[in-house]
């Protein structure tokens, strides 16, 4: 049976601000080994047997960033190079529409018997072997026409997760080898996040599992269940796909959902829309080292503590400090006489929180978003299809950026009404369109772009182009841009 790992990459990760931002959400956070949560999710699926391609559902603003992440890990010797399929959403509509679009695409491409393995892009699974065994069990159940969810064996009365009540008395028969403890069980019900007393009862009963948000099913089975339980979601998603643009290339396919049609799709989670209503759901109990990395406390726990219980990432100087998690990748952080704190330092924001209040960081994110502050949306370093730019300094009527352009990449042909730009090439070579001129600018050379001039920047070389841009003018916002031609299809 064909297997297609289907990665859902979205959300804001507001509890992991200031590292997580709207355009750099939790899946892109790098762990101590240098890999992002998204890269780990892709590798987790790609390493399984019977995989024919991967499918990622994400926001179209994150597409090029996601492609870069996959390209980086696929290039590591020994890793499997698989075709990558993308479904690009104009905005979030929760997991039910995302899974509907994925099932429709896979059924049309690989047939209704093809199996989707739905993975969150921002979870961590430490035991790949146990995970692969759980997937093998889930695929057997999926072949029997079941909607399969993965239930995590709880080891504490956690109040931050939803629970699944399993029917321990009616294990589902599986063909083939003896699977030992790896069995499938009918699902009696899904339960919302409980209070502590209820969670303690769940743990003591042995009948409840944490809801991991991982699913496995045949495309056709999910489509039939959606037609029964949430036909409006399925029908509007199908209509949206019919109006959407698609593109294919070598080892690559992309469906960009039409914004006007997608707006008509109801917003709902797959749990509410299908799983809680269906009588055809099975759960695979598993212990796979799963975590949803839902707070700085959870992320900090991935780092080994020192003798005082401190978990440190970066250059940190401590005196009389205990049980703190401190992360800084840019500057030295000093701490004296503090206990039980989370301290996260980024180039443009610092978070200080009591470890017991780590879940409440989301309120800071919400406040920044409500106030329209860019710190909820962007870092100083911003990723674009062609490369990155980093804001080094800005003040009244000026802004200084460091710009990196990938080999062969090109910015749009554009114009600014309110600002002029000075470009100084630090390394590499630039091809520049400046009004009616086209010229090459080499290392240690510069050029000037007056306001109102059409211009384009391109890297014609084999190495990264690095340059400093100095903007000056009465308005320096990123929305002061008129695009005339863009190879990435941006307006």
N, C-alpha and C positions, 0 to 999 in steps of 0.2 A: 504494500500500500504506500502510495506517495505521501511524504510528510513535508509540510510547508510551515516552518516556524514563522509566526506572525507576531511582530513586535509592535506594541502600542506605545508610541513615544510622544508624550504630551504632558500637560500639567505644568504648574508653575513651581512646585517644590518650595512653597512659601515658608515652610518651617526650616529650610536650609539657607535662607537669606543670611548674609549678603553674597555668598558664593553662587547660589541659585538665583537667576533672574528670569524674567519672562522670555527673553531671547537667548538665554543660556540656562535652561531649566535643569532639574536634578539629574536626568540621564547623562548629561555632559560633564558632571563633576568627576574629576580624576581622583582615584584612590592612591594609596601609597605606592603601589606597584606601577603607576603611570598610566594604567588603563582606566577608561571611563566606565560608568555603569552601563551605558549603551553598548560600548564595545564588548563588555562581558556578556551582555544579553545576546548579541549577535553570535559570538563565539559559542555560547551555550547551545544555541540552536544548530549552528553550522556543524558542530562536532558529532551530532547524532546520526545514526544510520538512516538510510532511505530518504534523506533530504534532497529535494530536487531544485529548490530555490528558497530564498527568504523573501518575506513580504513585510514591509514596514508601513504603518499608518502614522503619519505625522503632519504637523502644520507646514504649509508650503514655505513659510519663513525659515524653517529649520532644515529644509531639504539639502542644501549644499553643505551645510555643517554636518549633517548626518552622513552624507556621501563621503566626506573627508574622513570621518571616524571609521567607517567600514573599510575604506581603501587602506587606511593605516594598518589595521590588524590583518586584513586579507593578504597584505604584502609580506607578513612575517613568514619565513620559511617553515614549511610543514602545515600551515593553515590552509584549509580548503577554500578555493575560489569558486563561489557559487553565483548564479544569476541573482540579481537583486531587483525585486519589484517594489514600487512605491505607490501608495495612495496618499495624495496630498490634500489636506483639508484647508479651506480658507479660514476656518475658526473651529474651536472645539464644539463637539456635539455629544460628548460622553462616549462610553464604550459600546453601547448597543448599535448606533449607526456605524461606528468604525468596524465592528465585527460583521455587520450586514454587508458593508461594501467589500470587505475582505472575502467573505464567503461567496458573494456573487462573482467576484473576479476569479477566484480559484475554481469555482464550479465551471465557469465558462472556459477556463484555460486548461485545467487538468481533469475535469469531470467531477461529478457529485460525490464520487467515492474517495476523492483526495482528502487527506486528513490535515486539519489546521491545528497547530499547537500555539495557543495564544499566550504570549509572554509580556509582562510589563517591562519597559525599558529601564526602570529605575529600581529594580529589586536586586538583591544579591543572593546567590546560591553557592555555598561553599563546597558541597560534595557533588561533583559532576557525575561520578559513578552511580551514586544513589539516585540522582536525578534521571540519568539515562534509564535506569531500571524502572523507575516510576513511569516514565514516558512509554516504555515498552508495554507495561501493564495497561496504561491508559489507551494505547492504540488498539489493544485487543478488545477492550470494552467499547471503543469507538466503532470498531468493525462490527460489533453487535448492535449498533444503532443507538448507543448511549451518548448523552452529553456528559462529558467527564470533567470533574473539577479535582484539583489537588488539595488535599487537606493536610495541614501541617500538624504533626503531633505536638501538642502544647506541653511546655515544661514549667509554666508559671501561669497564674491567673491574670492574664493580660486583658486590660480594659480598652486597649486601643485598636483591637482587631474585631472583625465580624467572625462568627462561629458557624460551623456546620454540624448538625446532629446526624450521625450515621446510624444505620440499622445494623448493629453488630450481629444480630441473630440470623441474617439472611445474606451471607457472602455470595457474590455473583460468580458463577462458574467461568473459568478461563481455560482455554485450550492449551495444549503444548506442555512445556516443562513444568515441573513443580515450582511454584513461585514463593513458597514459604510464607512469610508475612506480607508479601506484596500481593494483596488481594484488592478487589473492588467491592465496595459496599453501596447499597442503595442509600440515597439521601432522604432523610425524613423531613428536614426543614433547614432553612438558613435563618440565622439569628443576628440581629443588630449588635453593635458594640454594647456589652453588658456593664453594669456597675460591678464593683469589686466583689461584693457578696455573691452575686450571680456567677461571676467568672470563677470564683472559688468552687462553687457547686458544680459547674461544668467540668472543671479540672478533676474533681474528685470522682465524678461519675464514670469517666473514661469513655464516654459516648460522643464527646465533642472534639472537633478539630478546628484549628484556625483556618479561615478562608484566605487562601494565598492569592486569589485572582489569576491563577493559571488554569487554562481550559484546554481540552482536546476533544475534537469532534470531526465527523465527516461534514464536508461543506453542504451536501444535500440535506442531511439530518437537521443541521442548524437552520437552513432556509425553510424547511417544513415547519419546524417549531416556531420560527418567527412569524410565519404566515398564520399560525394558529393563535399565538399569544400577543404579538405586536405587529399586526399587518400594516398599520400606518407607517411604522418605521421602515419596514421592508419595501413597501410600495414606493414611498417617497425617495428612498435611497436608490432603488432601481431606476426611477425616473431621473434622478440627479445624474447617475452614471451615463445615461443615454444622452445627456446634454453636455457632458464633460469632455475635455481635451485629453488625448492620450498620445504618448510618444514611445517609441521602442528603439533600441540600439543593441550593440553587441553586449550580451550579458546584462541587459538593463531594460526595464520598462517602467513607465510612469503614467499615472492617471491623476490629473489635476481636477478636483471636483469643482463644478460650477457653483459660484458663491450664491447666486440668487436661488438656484434650485436646492442647494444644501440648507439654506435658511428655512426651508419648509419642512425639513426632517425633524421630527420630535426629539428632544433632548432627554435621554434616559440611559441608565446603566444596564449592562447585560444581566446583572443580578436581578434587578427589579423587572426588566422587560421580559426575560425568558426563564432564567434559572430557578427563581423562586416560584414560578407558576407551573413549570413542567413537572410531570410525573415520571420523566424519563432520564433522571439525573443520577449518575453514580459518582462516588468519590474514591480516590486512591489515597489512603493514609500514607504519609511519607515523612521521613526525617532526612532532610537534604541540606541542612545548614542555611535555611531560608531567613531572610530579613528584608523588610520593606524600606529600611534606612529612612525612617520617618522623622528623625530629629537629629540634632547635633550630638545628643547623648548616644544614640545608636551608631552614628558614624564614628564618634570618638572611641567607642568600644572595639572598633576594628584595629586600633593601635595598642600595642602592649604598654602597660603602665610601668612607671618606675617605682622605686621603693616607697615613695610617698603617695602613690596612686595617681600621679599626674600622667597624662597622655599628651605627648608633644609632637607636633609636626612643624618643622622649620627651625629658625634660629631663635632660641628663647633662653633668657636668663632668669633664674628663679631664686628667691630667698624666702624661706618659711612659707612655702606654698604646698597645699595638699589637695588631692582629688580634683584637679582642674584639667580641662581639655583646652589646649591652646594651639591654634593653627595660624601660621604666618609664613607666606612664601616670598614676601618682598622685603620685609624690614625686620630688624631685631625687636622683639617684644620683651619687656622686663616686667616682672610681677613680684610684689612683696606683700607677705602677710595676708594672703587671700586663700579662701577655701571654696571648693565645690562650685567653681565658675566655669562657664564656657566663654572663651575669648577667641574671636575669629577676626583676623586682620586682612583686609583686601586693600588694593590701591586707593579706592575711593570711599570705603565705608568700614567701620569697626563695629562688631557686635560684642556686647558684654551681657551675659545672662547667668542667673543661677541655674545650675544643672537641673534642678527640680522643676524649673519653668521652661524647659527647652521647647515644649510643644507650643508655647505661647508666642514664639518668634513670628508666627504667621500674622499676628496682629500688627507688628511693625511693617511687614510687607503690605498689608491691607491699607495701612495709613499712608504709606508712600504712594501707593497706587491711587488712592482717593485724592491725594494732594497733587497728582500729576507729576511727581518727582521721577526723574529719569533713572534713579537708583533702583527702582523696582523692575526696570525693563532691560537696562543695558549695563555692561561693565565699561571701564575705560577702553579696554580692547574689545572691538566689535568685529565679528566675523561677517564677511561678505562672500558672494560666490567667487570673486576674483582673488580673495586673500583676506587681509585684516587691516584695520587702522586702530591706533592707540592715541587717545588724547593725552598729550604730555603736559600741556598747560593752557589755560584760557583766562581771559580777562575782558575788560571793556573794549570791544571792537577788535579783539584778536583771538586767535586760537591756533595752537601748534599741534600737529599730528605727526606720528610716525606711521608710514604706509608701507605695507608689504604686498607685492603683486606676484602671484604664482607664475611660473614659466608658461608662456603662451596665453596668459589670461589678459583680458581687456576690460576696462571700465566702460560704461555707456558713453555715447556721444551726448554731451550735456551742456547746460549753461546755468549760471547763477545770476540772479538779478541784483543782489545786494552785497556780494563779496568778491574780492579779487584774491588770487592765490599765487604764492611763490613756491616753486618746486625745486628742491635741491636733491640730486641723486647721491646717495651714500654708497651704494654698491649695486652693481648690475648696470643695465642699459635700458633706457626708456624710449619708446616711440611716442611722440606727442603730436596730436592735432591741436593747433592753436589758431582759431579763426580760419584763414585761408592757407595757413602754413602747415607743413608737416616736417618734423625735424627729429633727429636722434639726439638724446641728451645722455652723456656718459657720466661715469663716476667723477665726482667733484665738479660737475657742471650744474647749471640751473636754468630755469626759464620762468617767465612771468605770464600769468593768465589774467587779463583784465576782466572786470565784471561785464557781463553781456556778451562775452566771446563764447562761441561754441568750442568745446574742447573734448579731447579723449586722451586717456593714458593707457598704454599697452606695454606689456613686457615681451619683447620678441626673442629674449635669450633663453638659455637652458638653466639658469640659476635664478633664485628669487631676486626681484627688484626691490630694493629698500630705499626709501626717500623720506625727506622731511618736507611737510607742507605747512606753510605759514599762511593762514587766512587773515584777511583784514577787511573790515567793512562795518556797516551800520547794523547788519543782522547776519548771524552766523549759524542759524538753525539748520539741522539736516534736511528740513523740508523745503529749503530754498534751492530747489533743483528742478530743472526742466529737462526730461530725457527725450532725445530725438531718435535714438537707435540703441537697442540693448540686446546683446546676444543671449541674455538670461530671461528675456521676456518680461522684465519689470516695467511698470508704467511710471 
